[in-house]
Amino acid sequence: MEKAFPECQKCKQGVLIPLSDYGREGATIMYKAWVCTNPECGYNIRIDNGDISRGREIKASDK
């Protein structure tokens, strides 16, 4: 079964792909963020400690 990702509602050119992360205790957090595949767009949605944020600047991690 092929998975279809949602179209980016900001640029209409990319699709939103899910990203996962690890929590403080090392547990996997599935779909912590969704990011547009269009590099010129940069739209993103994140969940941090239960809060949803949209459109934060994407930058390289210091880790």
PDB file of N, CA, C and O in Angstrom:
ATOM      1  N   MET A   1       0.845  -1.172   0.000  1.00  0.00           N
ATOM      2  CA  MET A   1       0.000   0.000   0.000  1.00  0.00           C
ATOM      3  C   MET A   1       0.893   1.239   0.000  1.00  0.00           C
ATOM      4  O   MET A   1       1.753   1.385   0.869  1.00  0.00           O
ATOM      5  N   GLU A   2       0.698   2.105  -0.943  1.00  0.00           N
ATOM      6  CA  GLU A   2       1.490   3.315  -1.055  1.00  0.00           C
ATOM      7  C   GLU A   2       0.933   4.395  -0.134  1.00  0.00           C
ATOM      8  O   GLU A   2      -0.278   4.599  -0.057  1.00  0.00           O
ATOM      9  N   LYS A   3       1.841   5.083   0.564  1.00  0.00           N
ATOM     10  CA  LYS A   3       1.418   6.167   1.447  1.00  0.00           C
ATOM     11  C   LYS A   3       1.473   7.479   0.676  1.00  0.00           C
ATOM     12  O   LYS A   3       2.448   7.748  -0.025  1.00  0.00           O
ATOM     13  N   ALA A   4       0.447   8.281   0.799  1.00  0.00           N
ATOM     14  CA  ALA A   4       0.408   9.592   0.168  1.00  0.00           C
ATOM     15  C   ALA A   4       0.524  10.646   1.261  1.00  0.00           C
ATOM     16  O   ALA A   4      -0.213  10.615   2.247  1.00  0.00           O
ATOM     17  N   PHE A   5       1.442  11.567   1.083  1.00  0.00           N
ATOM     18  CA  PHE A   5       1.623  12.640   2.052  1.00  0.00           C
ATOM     19  C   PHE A   5       0.808  13.857   1.623  1.00  0.00           C
ATOM     20  O   PHE A   5       0.577  14.058   0.430  1.00  0.00           O
ATOM     21  N   PRO A   6       0.370  14.670   2.587  1.00  0.00           N
ATOM     22  CA  PRO A   6      -0.479  15.822   2.256  1.00  0.00           C
ATOM     23  C   PRO A   6       0.293  16.911   1.519  1.00  0.00           C
ATOM     24  O   PRO A   6       1.477  17.134   1.772  1.00  0.00           O
ATOM     25  N   GLU A   7      -0.393  17.577   0.611  1.00  0.00           N
ATOM     26  CA  GLU A   7       0.180  18.719  -0.109  1.00  0.00           C
ATOM     27  C   GLU A   7       0.411  19.871   0.862  1.00  0.00           C
ATOM     28  O   GLU A   7      -0.400  20.102   1.758  1.00  0.00           O
ATOM     29  N   CYS A   8       1.509  20.589   0.687  1.00  0.00           N
ATOM     30  CA  CYS A   8       1.774  21.767   1.516  1.00  0.00           C
ATOM     31  C   CYS A   8       0.738  22.842   1.181  1.00  0.00           C
ATOM     32  O   CYS A   8       0.588  23.234   0.024  1.00  0.00           O
ATOM     33  N   GLN A   9       0.036  23.306   2.197  1.00  0.00           N
ATOM     34  CA  GLN A   9      -1.008  24.307   1.999  1.00  0.00           C
ATOM     35  C   GLN A   9      -0.440  25.709   1.834  1.00  0.00           C
ATOM     36  O   GLN A   9      -1.165  26.627   1.450  1.00  0.00           O
ATOM     37  N   LYS A  10       0.861  25.890   2.122  1.00  0.00           N
ATOM     38  CA  LYS A  10       1.479  27.204   1.965  1.00  0.00           C
ATOM     39  C   LYS A  10       1.930  27.425   0.526  1.00  0.00           C
ATOM     40  O   LYS A  10       1.547  28.416  -0.095  1.00  0.00           O
ATOM     41  N   CYS A  11       2.752  26.498  -0.018  1.00  0.00           N
ATOM     42  CA  CYS A  11       3.338  26.725  -1.347  1.00  0.00           C
ATOM     43  C   CYS A  11       2.627  25.960  -2.457  1.00  0.00           C
ATOM     44  O   CYS A  11       2.748  26.320  -3.628  1.00  0.00           O
ATOM     45  N   LYS A  12       1.894  24.918  -2.110  1.00  0.00           N
ATOM     46  CA  LYS A  12       1.168  24.075  -3.069  1.00  0.00           C
ATOM     47  C   LYS A  12       2.091  23.332  -4.035  1.00  0.00           C
ATOM     48  O   LYS A  12       1.608  22.725  -4.991  1.00  0.00           O
ATOM     49  N   GLN A  13       3.416  23.365  -3.806  1.00  0.00           N
ATOM     50  CA  GLN A  13       4.366  22.689  -4.696  1.00  0.00           C
ATOM     51  C   GLN A  13       4.996  21.479  -4.031  1.00  0.00           C
ATOM     52  O   GLN A  13       5.273  20.484  -4.701  1.00  0.00           O
ATOM     53  N   GLY A  14       5.226  21.546  -2.733  1.00  0.00           N
ATOM     54  CA  GLY A  14       5.832  20.438  -2.003  1.00  0.00           C
ATOM     55  C   GLY A  14       4.781  19.621  -1.284  1.00  0.00           C
ATOM     56  O   GLY A  14       3.590  19.928  -1.330  1.00  0.00           O
ATOM     57  N   VAL A  15       5.242  18.576  -0.620  1.00  0.00           N
ATOM     58  CA  VAL A  15       4.373  17.782   0.237  1.00  0.00           C
ATOM     59  C   VAL A  15       4.956  17.817   1.642  1.00  0.00           C
ATOM     60  O   VAL A  15       6.155  18.036   1.816  1.00  0.00           O
ATOM     61  N   LEU A  16       4.113  17.602   2.636  1.00  0.00           N
ATOM     62  CA  LEU A  16       4.575  17.564   4.018  1.00  0.00           C
ATOM     63  C   LEU A  16       4.997  16.144   4.355  1.00  0.00           C
ATOM     64  O   LEU A  16       4.224  15.200   4.189  1.00  0.00           O
ATOM     65  N   ILE A  17       6.243  15.997   4.836  1.00  0.00           N
ATOM     66  CA  ILE A  17       6.734  14.682   5.227  1.00  0.00           C
ATOM     67  C   ILE A  17       6.938  14.661   6.736  1.00  0.00           C
ATOM     68  O   ILE A  17       7.336  15.667   7.323  1.00  0.00           O
ATOM     69  N   PRO A  18       6.668  13.518   7.369  1.00  0.00           N
ATOM     70  CA  PRO A  18       6.797  13.432   8.822  1.00  0.00           C
ATOM     71  C   PRO A  18       8.239  13.176   9.251  1.00  0.00           C
ATOM     72  O   PRO A  18       8.988  12.476   8.571  1.00  0.00           O
ATOM     73  N   LEU A  19       8.612  13.754  10.389  1.00  0.00           N
ATOM     74  CA  LEU A  19       9.912  13.518  11.006  1.00  0.00           C
ATOM     75  C   LEU A  19       9.674  13.027  12.430  1.00  0.00           C
ATOM     76  O   LEU A  19       8.739  13.471  13.096  1.00  0.00           O
ATOM     77  N   SER A  20      10.505  12.127  12.887  1.00  0.00           N
ATOM     78  CA  SER A  20      10.396  11.595  14.241  1.00  0.00           C
ATOM     79  C   SER A  20      11.592  12.048  15.067  1.00  0.00           C
ATOM     80  O   SER A  20      12.570  12.558  14.522  1.00  0.00           O
ATOM     81  N   ASP A  21      11.513  11.861  16.387  1.00  0.00           N
ATOM     82  CA  ASP A  21      12.590  12.272  17.286  1.00  0.00           C
ATOM     83  C   ASP A  21      12.559  11.342  18.495  1.00  0.00           C
ATOM     84  O   ASP A  21      11.756  10.411  18.557  1.00  0.00           O
ATOM     85  N   TYR A  22      13.437  11.605  19.444  1.00  0.00           N
ATOM     86  CA  TYR A  22      13.467  10.852  20.690  1.00  0.00           C
ATOM     87  C   TYR A  22      13.178  11.793  21.844  1.00  0.00           C
ATOM     88  O   TYR A  22      13.637  12.935  21.854  1.00  0.00           O
ATOM     89  N   GLY A  23      12.412  11.309  22.820  1.00  0.00           N
ATOM     90  CA  GLY A  23      12.086  12.096  24.005  1.00  0.00           C
ATOM     91  C   GLY A  23      13.215  12.077  25.014  1.00  0.00           C
ATOM     92  O   GLY A  23      14.256  11.460  24.787  1.00  0.00           O
ATOM     93  N   ARG A  24      13.004  12.755  26.128  1.00  0.00           N
ATOM     94  CA  ARG A  24      14.017  12.856  27.188  1.00  0.00           C
ATOM     95  C   ARG A  24      14.430  11.506  27.742  1.00  0.00           C
ATOM     96  O   ARG A  24      15.591  11.298  28.096  1.00  0.00           O
ATOM     97  N   GLU A  25      13.477  10.590  27.816  1.00  0.00           N
ATOM     98  CA  GLU A  25      13.741   9.258  28.358  1.00  0.00           C
ATOM     99  C   GLU A  25      14.194   8.279  27.278  1.00  0.00           C
ATOM    100  O   GLU A  25      14.393   7.097  27.561  1.00  0.00           O
ATOM    101  N   GLY A  26      14.360   8.756  26.050  1.00  0.00           N
ATOM    102  CA  GLY A  26      14.814   7.900  24.958  1.00  0.00           C
ATOM    103  C   GLY A  26      13.714   7.232  24.168  1.00  0.00           C
ATOM    104  O   GLY A  26      13.998   6.479  23.236  1.00  0.00           O
ATOM    105  N   ALA A  27      12.456   7.487  24.516  1.00  0.00           N
ATOM    106  CA  ALA A  27      11.337   6.893  23.787  1.00  0.00           C
ATOM    107  C   ALA A  27      11.155   7.597  22.444  1.00  0.00           C
ATOM    108  O   ALA A  27      11.351   8.807  22.331  1.00  0.00           O
ATOM    109  N   THR A  28      10.782   6.830  21.444  1.00  0.00           N
ATOM    110  CA  THR A  28      10.549   7.387  20.115  1.00  0.00           C
ATOM    111  C   THR A  28       9.292   8.244  20.112  1.00  0.00           C
ATOM    112  O   THR A  28       8.261   7.841  20.651  1.00  0.00           O
ATOM    113  N   ILE A  29       9.373   9.419  19.512  1.00  0.00           N
ATOM    114  CA  ILE A  29       8.215  10.293  19.313  1.00  0.00           C
ATOM    115  C   ILE A  29       7.943  10.302  17.815  1.00  0.00           C
ATOM    116  O   ILE A  29       8.627  10.977  17.046  1.00  0.00           O
ATOM    117  N   MET A  30       6.928   9.539  17.417  1.00  0.00           N
ATOM    118  CA  MET A  30       6.586   9.450  15.999  1.00  0.00           C
ATOM    119  C   MET A  30       5.902  10.734  15.535  1.00  0.00           C
ATOM    120  O   MET A  30       5.050  11.283  16.234  1.00  0.00           O
ATOM    121  N   TYR A  31       6.272  11.190  14.387  1.00  0.00           N
ATOM    122  CA  TYR A  31       5.647  12.358  13.755  1.00  0.00           C
ATOM    123  C   TYR A  31       5.697  13.600  14.638  1.00  0.00           C
ATOM    124  O   TYR A  31       4.689  14.284  14.815  1.00  0.00           O
ATOM    125  N   LYS A  32       6.865  13.885  15.187  1.00  0.00           N
ATOM    126  CA  LYS A  32       7.034  15.077  16.020  1.00  0.00           C
ATOM    127  C   LYS A  32       6.914  16.341  15.176  1.00  0.00           C
ATOM    128  O   LYS A  32       6.473  17.381  15.666  1.00  0.00           O
ATOM    129  N   ALA A  33       7.302  16.252  13.914  1.00  0.00           N
ATOM    130  CA  ALA A  33       7.264  17.417  13.037  1.00  0.00           C
ATOM    131  C   ALA A  33       6.867  16.985  11.631  1.00  0.00           C
ATOM    132  O   ALA A  33       7.062  15.835  11.236  1.00  0.00           O
ATOM    133  N   TRP A  34       6.311  17.925  10.891  1.00  0.00           N
ATOM    134  CA  TRP A  34       6.019  17.748   9.470  1.00  0.00           C
ATOM    135  C   TRP A  34       6.689  18.911   8.754  1.00  0.00           C
ATOM    136  O   TRP A  34       6.555  20.061   9.172  1.00  0.00           O
ATOM    137  N   VAL A  35       7.412  18.615   7.675  1.00  0.00           N
ATOM    138  CA  VAL A  35       8.192  19.631   6.974  1.00  0.00           C
ATOM    139  C   VAL A  35       7.900  19.552   5.479  1.00  0.00           C
ATOM    140  O   VAL A  35       7.760  18.463   4.922  1.00  0.00           O
ATOM    141  N   CYS A  36       7.810  20.715   4.835  1.00  0.00           N
ATOM    142  CA  CYS A  36       7.581  20.779   3.394  1.00  0.00           C
ATOM    143  C   CYS A  36       8.842  20.355   2.648  1.00  0.00           C
ATOM    144  O   CYS A  36       9.950  20.730   3.029  1.00  0.00           O
ATOM    145  N   THR A  37       8.669  19.571   1.585  1.00  0.00           N
ATOM    146  CA  THR A  37       9.800  19.100   0.790  1.00  0.00           C
ATOM    147  C   THR A  37      10.349  20.165  -0.157  1.00  0.00           C
ATOM    148  O   THR A  37      11.419  19.979  -0.737  1.00  0.00           O
ATOM    149  N   ASN A  38       9.641  21.261  -0.320  1.00  0.00           N
ATOM    150  CA  ASN A  38      10.106  22.349  -1.186  1.00  0.00           C
ATOM    151  C   ASN A  38      11.084  23.214  -0.388  1.00  0.00           C
ATOM    152  O   ASN A  38      10.659  23.910   0.534  1.00  0.00           O
ATOM    153  N   PRO A  39      12.393  23.191  -0.714  1.00  0.00           N
ATOM    154  CA  PRO A  39      13.373  23.938   0.076  1.00  0.00           C
ATOM    155  C   PRO A  39      13.127  25.449   0.098  1.00  0.00           C
ATOM    156  O   PRO A  39      13.523  26.120   1.050  1.00  0.00           O
ATOM    157  N   GLU A  40      12.493  25.981  -0.917  1.00  0.00           N
ATOM    158  CA  GLU A  40      12.209  27.419  -0.949  1.00  0.00           C
ATOM    159  C   GLU A  40      11.056  27.792  -0.026  1.00  0.00           C
ATOM    160  O   GLU A  40      10.920  28.955   0.355  1.00  0.00           O
ATOM    161  N   CYS A  41      10.230  26.825   0.335  1.00  0.00           N
ATOM    162  CA  CYS A  41       9.070  27.079   1.188  1.00  0.00           C
ATOM    163  C   CYS A  41       9.467  27.053   2.667  1.00  0.00           C
ATOM    164  O   CYS A  41       9.339  28.058   3.366  1.00  0.00           O
ATOM    165  N   GLY A  42       9.942  25.912   3.133  1.00  0.00           N
ATOM    166  CA  GLY A  42      10.365  25.788   4.525  1.00  0.00           C
ATOM    167  C   GLY A  42       9.252  25.698   5.551  1.00  0.00           C
ATOM    168  O   GLY A  42       9.522  25.785   6.749  1.00  0.00           O
ATOM    169  N   TYR A  43       8.009  25.527   5.122  1.00  0.00           N
ATOM    170  CA  TYR A  43       6.911  25.437   6.081  1.00  0.00           C
ATOM    171  C   TYR A  43       7.081  24.201   6.958  1.00  0.00           C
ATOM    172  O   TYR A  43       7.515  23.154   6.478  1.00  0.00           O
ATOM    173  N   ASN A  44       6.741  24.317   8.240  1.00  0.00           N
ATOM    174  CA  ASN A  44       6.859  23.192   9.155  1.00  0.00           C
ATOM    175  C   ASN A  44       5.860  23.313  10.292  1.00  0.00           C
ATOM    176  O   ASN A  44       5.425  24.407  10.650  1.00  0.00           O
ATOM    177  N   ILE A  45       5.511  22.173  10.847  1.00  0.00           N
ATOM    178  CA  ILE A  45       4.640  22.072  12.018  1.00  0.00           C
ATOM    179  C   ILE A  45       5.371  21.178  13.005  1.00  0.00           C
ATOM    180  O   ILE A  45       5.866  20.115  12.630  1.00  0.00           O
ATOM    181  N   ARG A  46       5.444  21.602  14.278  1.00  0.00           N
ATOM    182  CA  ARG A  46       6.146  20.851  15.317  1.00  0.00           C
ATOM    183  C   ARG A  46       5.304  20.703  16.567  1.00  0.00           C
ATOM    184  O   ARG A  46       4.431  21.523  16.849  1.00  0.00           O
ATOM    185  N   ILE A  47       5.579  19.648  17.310  1.00  0.00           N
ATOM    186  CA  ILE A  47       4.978  19.467  18.625  1.00  0.00           C
ATOM    187  C   ILE A  47       6.119  19.477  19.640  1.00  0.00           C
ATOM    188  O   ILE A  47       7.027  18.649  19.560  1.00  0.00           O
ATOM    189  N   ASP A  48       6.078  20.404  20.588  1.00  0.00           N
ATOM    190  CA  ASP A  48       7.073  20.504  21.650  1.00  0.00           C
ATOM    191  C   ASP A  48       6.358  20.574  22.994  1.00  0.00           C
ATOM    192  O   ASP A  48       5.655  21.541  23.284  1.00  0.00           O
ATOM    193  N   ASN A  49       6.543  19.547  23.805  1.00  0.00           N
ATOM    194  CA  ASN A  49       5.912  19.492  25.128  1.00  0.00           C
ATOM    195  C   ASN A  49       4.409  19.725  25.060  1.00  0.00           C
ATOM    196  O   ASN A  49       3.837  20.389  25.925  1.00  0.00           O
ATOM    197  N   GLY A  50       3.777  19.182  24.038  1.00  0.00           N
ATOM    198  CA  GLY A  50       2.330  19.300  23.882  1.00  0.00           C
ATOM    199  C   GLY A  50       1.864  20.557  23.175  1.00  0.00           C
ATOM    200  O   GLY A  50       0.678  20.678  22.867  1.00  0.00           O
ATOM    201  N   ASP A  51       2.770  21.508  22.906  1.00  0.00           N
ATOM    202  CA  ASP A  51       2.404  22.735  22.192  1.00  0.00           C
ATOM    203  C   ASP A  51       2.690  22.560  20.705  1.00  0.00           C
ATOM    204  O   ASP A  51       3.722  22.002  20.332  1.00  0.00           O
ATOM    205  N   ILE A  52       1.791  23.029  19.862  1.00  0.00           N
ATOM    206  CA  ILE A  52       1.965  22.955  18.412  1.00  0.00           C
ATOM    207  C   ILE A  52       2.441  24.311  17.914  1.00  0.00           C
ATOM    208  O   ILE A  52       1.832  25.339  18.208  1.00  0.00           O
ATOM    209  N   SER A  53       3.537  24.305  17.157  1.00  0.00           N
ATOM    210  CA  SER A  53       4.041  25.546  16.569  1.00  0.00           C
ATOM    211  C   SER A  53       4.133  25.363  15.062  1.00  0.00           C
ATOM    212  O   SER A  53       4.388  24.265  14.568  1.00  0.00           O
ATOM    213  N   ARG A  54       3.922  26.456  14.344  1.00  0.00           N
ATOM    214  CA  ARG A  54       3.950  26.421  12.879  1.00  0.00           C
ATOM    215  C   ARG A  54       4.900  27.475  12.359  1.00  0.00           C
ATOM    216  O   ARG A  54       5.000  28.568  12.916  1.00  0.00           O
ATOM    217  N   GLY A  55       5.604  27.137  11.278  1.00  0.00           N
ATOM    218  CA  GLY A  55       6.395  28.101  10.550  1.00  0.00           C
ATOM    219  C   GLY A  55       7.652  28.598  11.232  1.00  0.00           C
ATOM    220  O   GLY A  55       8.166  29.656  10.869  1.00  0.00           O
ATOM    221  N   ARG A  56       8.165  27.862  12.215  1.00  0.00           N
ATOM    222  CA  ARG A  56       9.412  28.292  12.847  1.00  0.00           C
ATOM    223  C   ARG A  56      10.557  28.193  11.844  1.00  0.00           C
ATOM    224  O   ARG A  56      10.521  27.381  10.920  1.00  0.00           O
ATOM    225  N   GLU A  57      11.572  29.033  12.041  1.00  0.00           N
ATOM    226  CA  GLU A  57      12.736  29.011  11.150  1.00  0.00           C
ATOM    227  C   GLU A  57      13.451  27.664  11.259  1.00  0.00           C
ATOM    228  O   GLU A  57      13.679  27.150  12.354  1.00  0.00           O
ATOM    229  N   ILE A  58      13.799  27.108  10.099  1.00  0.00           N
ATOM    230  CA  ILE A  58      14.511  25.843  10.075  1.00  0.00           C
ATOM    231  C   ILE A  58      15.997  26.148  10.003  1.00  0.00           C
ATOM    232  O   ILE A  58      16.445  26.891   9.129  1.00  0.00           O
ATOM    233  N   LYS A  59      16.765  25.567  10.933  1.00  0.00           N
ATOM    234  CA  LYS A  59      18.199  25.777  10.947  1.00  0.00           C
ATOM    235  C   LYS A  59      18.887  24.498  11.396  1.00  0.00           C
ATOM    236  O   LYS A  59      18.253  23.598  11.947  1.00  0.00           O
ATOM    237  N   ALA A  60      20.184  24.426  11.158  1.00  0.00           N
ATOM    238  CA  ALA A  60      20.953  23.256  11.552  1.00  0.00           C
ATOM    239  C   ALA A  60      21.047  23.176  13.068  1.00  0.00           C
ATOM    240  O   ALA A  60      21.134  24.196  13.751  1.00  0.00           O
ATOM    241  N   SER A  61      21.029  21.958  13.584  1.00  0.00           N
ATOM    242  CA  SER A  61      21.138  21.737  15.021  1.00  0.00           C
ATOM    243  C   SER A  61      22.575  21.839  15.471  1.00  0.00           C
ATOM    244  O   SER A  61      23.495  21.515  14.718  1.00  0.00           O
ATOM    245  N   ASP A  62      22.772  22.288  16.695  1.00  0.00           N
ATOM    246  CA  ASP A  62      24.117  22.357  17.269  1.00  0.00           C
ATOM    247  C   ASP A  62      24.561  20.995  17.788  1.00  0.00           C
ATOM    248  O   ASP A  62      25.716  20.839  18.182  1.00  0.00           O
ATOM    249  N   LYS A  63      23.684  20.021  17.798  1.00  0.00           N
ATOM    250  CA  LYS A  63      23.996  18.695  18.355  1.00  0.00           C
ATOM    251  C   LYS A  63      24.742  17.853  17.368  1.00  0.00           C
ATOM    252  O   LYS A  63      25.085  16.709  17.667  1.00  0.00           O
TER     253      LYS A  63
END
